[in-house]
Amino acid sequence: MEETAELFELAPEEIEVCLRLKGPGARHQLLHYLRPPTFEDWREYERNLRSTVESVECDGEETLRFDSCALEAAATLYDRLFRRAGGYQAGPSSCEGSNGVSAERIPLHHKELVTRALSEVAPASPEAPGDSWEAIPFSLDAETVEVRLEATRAGAKHLNLVHVFRPPTASDRVEHSRIHAQALYVRGSQTLKSLLPSRLPGLAALYDKLILEAHGYAVAGRPLADRAAVVRHMDPLHKKVAVQALFGE
């Protein structure tokens, strides 16, 4: 995968995702073109996951079971964002339009792979994983805390994504803990089943509260000018991942 020093565009006209798949006797390059997902799209995606945890008995012992509708949620998000796709071939009796196949014809597991590609952002990896690391004293008087992320888009890996926060206070940490502790008990459940709500709204709000500046990003090719621009334009998933890294998740 190609590494790039280009700024990560936060307001693209559309996003291209290329799937390279190997099937029985053939290789396929499939291009998917999507509108950029909004905060509401990602919040709805997390809601559609319907993540649950419940107490069940397994081999005579009580244990916790986690479940979610990941495949269905990915397909729903894909259908919301879909514009067109290429690399597919429909039969002669098909009524597909000039933009290629419709979203309904895309295989479910392809939709999942595309959705997964949209969310490829994570805390930056160590530059030399095999090297030993040096312990650095923890500063109690730091004015800022820096979090580095890496993200992939259109086959290019962005390694220069930097988020600068003010240090979280004790009340900020309590708020972060509260966000992660939320669960909705399913009334009438015999297994103490709980629904885990979307954490995105709470984490994004915490990001907006603590962020000071961000580097490596652009809107219409121009770097983010100030804190207000960061809060307004930052990708919701980048907000979520950055603030999770800030709190050591």
N, C-alpha and C positions, 0 to 999 in steps of 0.2 A: 504494500500500500504506500502510495506517495505521501511524503510529508511536505507541508506547505507553510510558508511564513505569511501567506496572505491573511487578511483580516476575515473573521467569520461573519458573513453577512446575515444580519438579523431580519432584514426585510426583503427577501428575494421574491421575484414575481411568481416563481414556482420552484419546487424542489424535484430534482431528478434522482431516482434510486435505480441503480443497475443491479439486477440479479444475474449471477453467472452460475447456472445449474448444470449438473451432469445427469442426464437421464439414460435409459437403456439404449445404448448404441448411438447417442447423440449428445452434443453439448448445446446449451441454449444461453443466449444473452437477451435478457428481458428488461425493457426500459419502462419505468413507471413514472408518471409526471403527476405531482400532487400540488394542491395549494398549501402554503405554509400553515401548519396547525396553530391555532390560537390558544389562549389560556382556557377558554371555554371548551375547546376540543379535548385538551388533555384532562381537564376536570371531569368531563363526561366519560372519557376513557377509563379513568380510575373508578368512577362510579360503576361503570359497566363490568369492571373486574369482579365486583361483588365478592370481595375477599372475606372469608369467614374463618373463624376458629371455633372448634367445639370439643368438648370432652367426650371421648368414646372409650370403649373397652376393647383392648387388643390382647389376646392370649391371657385373659384373666387379669390384666393390669390396666389401670386407667391411664390414658395418654391423650395428648392434644392432636387434633387433626386440622391442618390448614388446607383451604381449598379456594379456588378462584375460577372465573370464567375467562381465562386469558385469551384463548383462541377466539371466542365470540367477541370479546371487547376489541381485539386487534382488527377483526373483520369489519366491525361497525365503524371504527375510526377510519380505516382505509376507504370505506364507501363514502364517508363524509368528505374526505379530502380528494378523492379521485378526480382527475381531469381526463387522462388518456393513458394508454399503454401500448407499447410496441414489442415486436418479437414473437407475437402469438399469431397463429393461423386458424381462421375459422372455416368451417365447411362451406361449400358452394351455395347451400340453401340458407346460409346465415344472412340476417338483415342488419349486420353491424354497420355503423356509420363511418364517416371519413376519418374519425379519430381512432380507428381500430376497434378492438373488442370493448364491450361495456364492462363496467365493474362487476356485474353479476356473473360474468363468464370467467373471471379470474379465479383460479383455484384457491381454496381457503388457506392452504399452507403458504402460498405465495404472498397473500395479504399479510399473514403473520410475519413473514421475513421482511417485507417492506416496512411494516410498522416498527419492527425491531430496529431496522436501520435508521429510522427517524429519531430514535431515542439513544443513539450511540454517543453518550457523553458520560464521562467518569472522572474522578480525581486523577491527576496526572501521575503516571508511573515514575518510579525512580529512574534517573538517567542511566544508572549502571546497576541493574538488579543484583549482579554477582559480587559487587564491591561491599566491603564492610562500611557501616555507617558510624558517624561520630556523634556522640551524645552532646547536645547543646543545652545549656541552662535555660529553664523556662522563665521568660521575662514576666514579672508581675506588674511592670510599669509600661508595657508596650502600648503605643498609641494606635497601632493598626495591626491587623492580622491578615496575612495574604494566603489565599487559596488558589491553587492552580488546577485547571481542568484541561482535558483533551477531548476533542470531539471529531467525528468523522462525517463528512458530507461529500457526496458525488465522488467517492473514491479517494478523497484527499483527507489527510489527518492533520488537524489543527492542534498544535502543541503549545501555542503562545497565549492561552486564555487565562487571564489573571483577574481575580476578584479581590478587592481590598476592603476589609470590613473594620469597623470599630470593634474592640474587644467586647464580647457579650458580658452583660452584668449577671448577677445572681438571678434577678427577675427574668431576664431573657432565657436563662437555662431552665427555670421553672416553666416558662411558657413552652419551650421546646419539648420538655418532658411531657407536658400536658397534651400537646399535639399528638405525640406518639402513644399516649395512654388511652386515647379515645376509642371507645367501642360501644356498639349499640346492641343491647341484648334482644334477641329474637323472642318475642312473647309467645308463650306456649311451647317452647322448645323443651324436650325431655333430656337434651344433652348439653345444656348450658351453652347453646350456640350463640355466638356474637358476630355481628357484621362490623368489619373494619372500614370506617368511612375514608373518603379521600383525604390524604394529608397535604395535597398540593396547595389548597388555599391558605392554610395556616403557615406552611413553610415559605410560600412566596411572600406572605405578609411579613414574616420575620426577616426574610432577605431584604425587603424594601426598607425595613426599619434600621438594619445594621450596615447596609452597603454604603461605601464612600465613593468608590470609583471602580471601573473595570477597563481592562486593556485587551487588545486582540480582537475586538468586535467592531463592526461598522454597520451603519444604516445608509443605504444608497451609496456605498463606497466610502463614506466618511466616518472617521472614528467617533465614538461616543464623546460628546463635548463635556458633559458634567453629570453630576449625580442624578439629576432629574431625568436626563436622557437614558441613563442606565435603568432606572426604575421603570420608565415607560416602555422601553424597547427590548429589554433583556428577555431571551427565550425562557418561558416558564420552566422547562425541564432543567435548564442551566441554573436557574435560581434554586430549584429544589436540590440539585446535586451539590451545588456550591455551599449552601447553608448546612446540608447534612455533613459535608466534609469539615465545615467550620466547627461543628459540635462533636466531631470525632466519631461519626457513625461509620 
